[in-house]
């Protein structure tokens, strides 16, 4: 089981590295009243982290509201 988890983690890291190296082009990002330039890979990572944090917070909130048996 540990070898399977390690293989899955390595495959995920490899996939992330491929995405990062293919998305190094700068993009202009507009947020509220400002705009800034960043690599597309950084924008993808930030978007992923915000989504993961929202998912974790939502799962904690739903687990807290669930009736206990």
TORBASE-415542 format. One record per atom (N, C-alpha, C, CB): residue number from 1; residue in three letters; atom name; x, y, z. Coordinates in steps of 0.1 Angstrom, whole numbers, plus 5000, padded with zeros to 4 digits. Glycine has a CB too. Layout:
REC seq type atom px py pz
REC NUM ALA CA X Y Z
...
This chain:
REC seq type atom px py pz
REC 1 UNK N 5008 4988 5000
REC 1 UNK CA 5000 5000 5000
REC 1 UNK C 5009 5013 5000
REC 1 UNK CB 4991 5000 5012
REC 2 UNK N 5020 5012 5007
REC 2 UNK CA 5029 5024 5008
REC 2 UNK C 5035 5026 4994
REC 2 UNK CB 5040 5022 5019
REC 3 UNK N 5038 5016 4987
REC 3 UNK CA 5044 5018 4974
REC 3 UNK C 5034 5024 4964
REC 3 UNK CB 5049 5004 4968
REC 4 UNK N 5021 5021 4966
REC 4 UNK CA 5011 5027 4957
REC 4 UNK C 5010 5041 4960
REC 4 UNK CB 4998 5019 4960
REC 5 UNK N 5010 5045 4973
REC 5 UNK CA 5009 5059 4977
REC 5 UNK C 5021 5067 4972
REC 5 UNK CB 5007 5061 4992
REC 6 UNK N 5032 5061 4973
REC 6 UNK CA 5045 5068 4969
REC 6 UNK C 5045 5070 4954
REC 6 UNK CB 5057 5060 4973
REC 7 UNK N 5040 5059 4947
REC 7 UNK CA 5039 5060 4932
REC 7 UNK C 5029 5071 4928
REC 7 UNK CB 5035 5047 4926
REC 8 UNK N 5018 5072 4935
REC 8 UNK CA 5008 5082 4931
REC 8 UNK C 5013 5096 4934
REC 8 UNK CB 4995 5079 4939
REC 9 UNK N 5020 5098 4945
REC 9 UNK CA 5026 5111 4949
REC 9 UNK C 5036 5115 4939
REC 9 UNK CB 5032 5110 4963
REC 10 UNK N 5045 5106 4935
REC 10 UNK CA 5055 5109 4925
REC 10 UNK C 5049 5112 4911
REC 10 UNK CB 5065 5097 4923
REC 11 UNK N 5038 5105 4907
REC 11 UNK CA 5031 5108 4895
REC 11 UNK C 5025 5122 4896
REC 11 UNK CB 5020 5098 4892
REC 12 UNK N 5019 5126 4907
REC 12 UNK CA 5013 5139 4909
REC 12 UNK C 5024 5150 4908
REC 12 UNK CB 5005 5139 4922
REC 13 UNK N 5035 5148 4914
REC 13 UNK CA 5046 5157 4914
REC 13 UNK C 5051 5159 4900
REC 13 UNK CB 5057 5153 4923
REC 14 UNK N 5052 5148 4892
REC 14 UNK CA 5057 5149 4879
REC 14 UNK C 5046 5157 4870
REC 14 UNK CB 5059 5135 4873
REC 15 UNK N 5034 5154 4872
REC 15 UNK CA 5023 5161 4865
REC 15 UNK C 5024 5176 4868
REC 15 UNK CB 5010 5155 4868
REC 16 UNK N 5025 5180 4880
REC 16 UNK CA 5026 5194 4884
REC 16 UNK C 5038 5200 4878
REC 16 UNK CB 5027 5195 4900
REC 17 UNK N 5050 5194 4878
REC 17 UNK CA 5062 5199 4871
REC 17 UNK C 5060 5201 4857
REC 17 UNK CB 5073 5190 4874
REC 18 UNK N 5053 5192 4850
REC 18 UNK CA 5050 5194 4836
REC 18 UNK C 5041 5206 4833
REC 18 UNK CB 5043 5181 4830
REC 19 UNK N 5031 5207 4841
REC 19 UNK CA 5022 5219 4840
REC 19 UNK C 5029 5232 4842
REC 19 UNK CB 5010 5218 4850
REC 20 UNK N 5038 5232 4853
REC 20 UNK CA 5045 5245 4856
REC 20 UNK C 5054 5248 4845
REC 20 UNK CB 5053 5243 4869
REC 21 UNK N 5062 5239 4839
REC 21 UNK CA 5071 5242 4829
REC 21 UNK C 5065 5246 4816
REC 21 UNK CB 5081 5230 4826
REC 22 UNK N 5052 5241 4814
REC 22 UNK CA 5045 5245 4801
REC 22 UNK C 5038 5258 4803
REC 22 UNK CB 5036 5234 4797
REC 23 UNK N 5037 5263 4815
REC 23 UNK CA 5029 5275 4817
REC 23 UNK C 5037 5286 4824
REC 23 UNK CB 5017 5272 4825
REC 24 UNK N 5049 5289 4818
REC 24 UNK CA 5058 5299 4824
REC 24 UNK C 5055 5313 4818
REC 24 UNK CB 5072 5295 4821
REC 25 UNK N 5046 5314 4808
REC 25 UNK CA 5044 5327 4801
REC 25 UNK C 5037 5336 4811
REC 25 UNK CB 5035 5325 4789
REC 26 UNK N 5041 5349 4811
REC 26 UNK CA 5034 5359 4820
REC 26 UNK C 5020 5362 4815
REC 26 UNK CB 5043 5372 4820
REC 27 UNK N 5012 5364 4825
REC 27 UNK CA 4998 5368 4822
REC 27 UNK C 4995 5380 4831
REC 27 UNK CB 4988 5357 4824
REC 28 UNK N 4986 5389 4825
REC 28 UNK CA 4981 5401 4833
REC 28 UNK C 4969 5396 4840
REC 28 UNK CB 4979 5413 4824
REC 29 UNK N 4969 5398 4854
REC 29 UNK CA 4958 5394 4862
REC 29 UNK C 4951 5407 4868
REC 29 UNK CB 4962 5384 4873
REC 30 UNK N 4938 5408 4866
REC 30 UNK CA 4931 5419 4872
REC 30 UNK C 4923 5415 4884
REC 30 UNK CB 4922 5426 4861
REC 31 UNK N 4925 5421 4895
REC 31 UNK CA 4918 5417 4907
REC 31 UNK C 4913 5430 4914
REC 31 UNK CB 4927 5409 4917
REC 32 UNK N 4900 5432 4915
REC 32 UNK CA 4893 5444 4920
REC 32 UNK C 4898 5456 4912
REC 32 UNK CB 4896 5445 4935
REC 33 UNK N 4905 5465 4918
REC 33 UNK CA 4909 5477 4911
REC 33 UNK C 4924 5478 4907
REC 33 UNK CB 4906 5489 4920
REC 34 UNK N 4930 5466 4908
REC 34 UNK CA 4945 5466 4904
REC 34 UNK C 4947 5455 4894
REC 34 UNK CB 4953 5464 4917
REC 35 UNK N 4959 5456 4887
REC 35 UNK CA 4963 5445 4878
REC 35 UNK C 4978 5443 4880
REC 35 UNK CB 4959 5449 4863
REC 36 UNK N 4982 5431 4879
REC 36 UNK CA 4996 5427 4880
REC 36 UNK C 4999 5416 4871
REC 36 UNK CB 4999 5424 4895
REC 37 UNK N 5012 5414 4868
REC 37 UNK CA 5017 5404 4859
REC 37 UNK C 5024 5393 4867
REC 37 UNK CB 5027 5410 4849
REC 38 UNK N 5020 5381 4864
REC 38 UNK CA 5027 5369 4871
REC 38 UNK C 5027 5358 4861
REC 38 UNK CB 5019 5365 4884
REC 39 UNK N 5036 5348 4864
REC 39 UNK CA 5036 5336 4855
REC 39 UNK C 5022 5328 4856
REC 39 UNK CB 5048 5327 4859
REC 40 UNK N 5018 5323 4845
REC 40 UNK CA 5006 5315 4845
REC 40 UNK C 5006 5304 4855
REC 40 UNK CB 5003 5310 4831
REC 41 UNK N 5018 5298 4857
REC 41 UNK CA 5019 5287 4867
REC 41 UNK C 5016 5291 4881
REC 41 UNK CB 5033 5280 4866
REC 42 UNK N 5021 5303 4884
REC 42 UNK CA 5018 5309 4898
REC 42 UNK C 5003 5311 4900
REC 42 UNK CB 5026 5322 4900
REC 43 UNK N 4997 5316 4889
REC 43 UNK CA 4982 5318 4890
REC 43 UNK C 4975 5305 4892
REC 43 UNK CB 4977 5325 4878
REC 44 UNK N 4979 5294 4885
REC 44 UNK CA 4973 5281 4887
REC 44 UNK C 4975 5276 4901
REC 44 UNK CB 4979 5271 4876
REC 45 UNK N 4987 5277 4906
REC 45 UNK CA 4990 5273 4920
REC 45 UNK C 4982 5280 4930
REC 45 UNK CB 5005 5274 4923
REC 46 UNK N 4981 5293 4929
REC 46 UNK CA 4973 5301 4938
REC 46 UNK C 4958 5297 4937
REC 46 UNK CB 4974 5316 4935
REC 47 UNK N 4953 5295 4925
REC 47 UNK CA 4939 5291 4923
REC 47 UNK C 4937 5277 4930
REC 47 UNK CB 4935 5290 4909
REC 48 UNK N 4946 5268 4928
REC 48 UNK CA 4945 5255 4934
REC 48 UNK C 4945 5256 4949
REC 48 UNK CB 4956 5246 4930
REC 49 UNK N 4954 5264 4955
REC 49 UNK CA 4955 5265 4969
REC 49 UNK C 4942 5271 4975
REC 49 UNK CB 4967 5273 4973
REC 50 UNK N 4937 5281 4969
REC 50 UNK CA 4924 5287 4974
REC 50 UNK C 4913 5277 4973
REC 50 UNK CB 4921 5300 4965
REC 51 UNK N 4912 5270 4962
REC 51 UNK CA 4902 5260 4961
REC 51 UNK C 4903 5249 4972
REC 51 UNK CB 4902 5254 4948
REC 52 UNK N 4915 5244 4974
REC 52 UNK CA 4918 5234 4984
REC 52 UNK C 4914 5239 4998
REC 52 UNK CB 4933 5229 4983
REC 53 UNK N 4918 5251 5001
REC 53 UNK CA 4915 5257 5014
REC 53 UNK C 4900 5258 5016
REC 53 UNK CB 4922 5270 5016
REC 54 UNK N 4893 5262 5006
REC 54 UNK CA 4878 5263 5006
REC 54 UNK C 4872 5250 5008
REC 54 UNK CB 4873 5270 4994
REC 55 UNK N 4877 5240 5002
REC 55 UNK CA 4872 5226 5003
REC 55 UNK C 4874 5221 5017
REC 55 UNK CB 4878 5217 4993
REC 56 UNK N 4886 5223 5023
REC 56 UNK CA 4889 5218 5036
REC 56 UNK C 4880 5226 5046
REC 56 UNK CB 4904 5221 5040
REC 57 UNK N 4879 5239 5045
REC 57 UNK CA 4870 5246 5054
REC 57 UNK C 4856 5242 5054
REC 57 UNK CB 4871 5261 5052
REC 58 UNK N 4851 5239 5041
REC 58 UNK CA 4837 5235 5040
REC 58 UNK C 4835 5221 5046
REC 58 UNK CB 4833 5234 5025
REC 59 UNK N 4845 5212 5044
REC 59 UNK CA 4843 5199 5050
REC 59 UNK C 4843 5199 5065
REC 59 UNK CB 4855 5189 5045
REC 60 UNK N 4851 5208 5071
REC 60 UNK CA 4851 5209 5086
REC 60 UNK C 4838 5215 5090
REC 60 UNK CB 4862 5219 5090
REC 61 UNK N 4832 5225 5083
REC 61 UNK CA 4820 5231 5087
REC 61 UNK C 4808 5220 5085
REC 61 UNK CB 4816 5243 5078
REC 62 UNK N 4808 5212 5075
REC 62 UNK CA 4798 5202 5073
REC 62 UNK C 4799 5191 5084
REC 62 UNK CB 4798 5196 5059
REC 63 UNK N 4812 5188 5087
REC 63 UNK CA 4814 5177 5097
REC 63 UNK C 4809 5182 5111
REC 63 UNK CB 4828 5173 5098
REC 64 UNK N 4811 5194 5114
REC 64 UNK CA 4806 5200 5126
REC 64 UNK C 4791 5200 5128
REC 64 UNK CB 4812 5214 5128
REC 65 UNK N 4784 5202 5117
REC 65 UNK CA 4770 5203 5116
REC 65 UNK C 4763 5189 5116
REC 65 UNK CB 4765 5211 5105
REC 66 UNK N 4771 5179 5112
REC 66 UNK CA 4765 5166 5111
REC 66 UNK C 4761 5160 5124
REC 66 UNK CB 4775 5156 5104
REC 67 UNK N 4749 5154 5125
REC 67 UNK CA 4745 5148 5138
REC 67 UNK C 4754 5137 5142
REC 67 UNK CB 4730 5143 5137
REC 68 UNK N 4757 5137 5155
REC 68 UNK CA 4766 5126 5160
REC 68 UNK C 4758 5114 5165
REC 68 UNK CB 4775 5132 5171
REC 69 UNK N 4763 5103 5162
REC 69 UNK CA 4755 5091 5166
REC 69 UNK C 4760 5085 5179
REC 69 UNK CB 4756 5080 5155
